[in-house]
Amino acid sequence: MTTYPVTIPATVAPSGTSWRIKRIIGTSTSVFTGEQQVYQYTGEWWECEVTMPPMRTANARAFVAFLVSLRGQYGSMFLGDWDARVALGTAGTSAGTPLVNGADQTGNTLVCDGYTTKGVLGYEFNRIKFSHRRFPRI
């Protein structure tokens, strides 16, 4: 039995990825005044389009076996951003000891404290990693 999430076989690597965030937004425009109301619902997720290079038969079979192991929409996988495989740096000791401030946080904000400078942690579109889970961007 497969344990999820699964990882892409090390023998294959995408030749390109295209990431986009999907949000559920509702709009209503008055036909009389043209005024618009916009509502952002709580659902949002990241989608990724992956382009694979031509492969030799052995690698292609390993990749197809990986796809089959997902069992359609049932399974999950670790993908990561192949365009950002190399870290731009670390927060280092000068940044202090960044910690998550408060358990069970939800929404679009992660409250942290313990860092002394903005460092690597605070710049937009940097990636941060907690345990084995990676947040795509901050």
Protein Blocks (a to p, Z undefined) as FASTA:
>chain_A
ZZddddddfkbccfbdcddddddddddddfklopacddddfbdcdddddddddddfklmm
mmmmmmmmnnpmlbccdebjaklmbcfbdebjmnopaddehehiecjbdcdehiablklm
lpghiacdehjbccfbZZ
